[in-house]
Amino acid sequence: MFSEEGINMGHCGTVDGGKQGNTCNLITCEILLYTDAKTGKSLKTWTNPWTGEEVEVLQVLNEPVNQPARFPRDKD
């Protein structure tokens, strides 16, 4: 019906939490493109083969996709 291409890029760095210990901070962004299976071009619309309805294709852009820092110990 269609293909997709995606990429996720990220950066991971150390965070010094003092008494809580060290952890990492992960920051990423990602994109997913729905593409025509034959041409490889990005889709703007897609025709549902069961209903014949033409619908808008929404490409996926998630920025940022972050994971909160989780420390091994609490503040106390």
Secondary structure, DSSP 8 states (H G I E B T S, - for coil): --EEEEEEEEEEEEEE-GGG-EEEEEEEEEEEEEE-TTT--B-SEEE-TTT--EEE---EEEEEEEE----SS---
